[in-house]
Amino acid sequence: MPAGFRIMPRGPGIAPAILARYRAVPVANVSDCMSRIFAAGASLRPMHAGGAMAGPAFTVRTRPGDNLMVHKAIDIAQEGDVVVVDAGGDLTNAIIGELMQAQMVRRKLGGIVINGAIRDAAALRASPFPVYAAGVTHRGPYKDGPGEINVPIAIGGMAIAPGDLVLGDDDGVLCVPRADIEAVLAAAEAKHAAETRQMAAIEAGTVDRAWVDATLRRLGCEGV
């Protein structure tokens, strides 16, 4: 099987209960619990109407501007899978548009992440189906290949393996390695609960802000 043009087996799924719990936690809280060093890059922005995304990664590596293997991925991905496409970050040609998005909705996929461009932006923005991409162009894609499905890829320095957990909200996209899913979830839920309590204290005017001056003094700031 030649490297560069192949379809590999799908990665393992993730329990629906785990996905539901992740959807209830902001991506920023998850990121904080992963040492703030995992990120797909700020260029990947939500292109849909909003809402959280969580699902196992169904990865695609494709030649920039070509979507043949993305079409195949949409046909064989399972319900809830998030198709994650490394298209090299090139924005010359769109990888998907309204028609492919409609096919993903029909197949009940969990969303799509594209290190590349989309088109039919108005239609995608009107839909709640999660779409993340690096840009928009009216120029359509080619369908010649090559490409690979269900192989490890990287977007913005963030490694994504088939079956890893892919998250998204209005702040962007994050991948949680499969081996860390349960530990990160527990930490993120605790972080979210702590921030919920902090927000209540802010609204009540009872927040202790002494840490600001204490930190400035520790760092040697004059005039505190």
Buried (B, 14 or more C-beta within 10 A) or exposed (E): EEEEEBBEEBBEBBEEEBBEBBBEBBBBBBBBBBEEEBBBBEBBBBBBEEBBBBBBBBBBBBBBBBBBBBBBBBEEBBEBBBBBBBBBBBBEBBBBBBEBBBBBEEBEBBBBBBBBBBBBBEBBBEBEBBBBBBBBBEEEBEEEBBBBBBBBBEBBEBEBBBBBBBBBBEBBBBBBBBEBBEEBBEBBBEBBEEBEEEEEEEEEEEEEEEEEEEEEEEEEEEEE
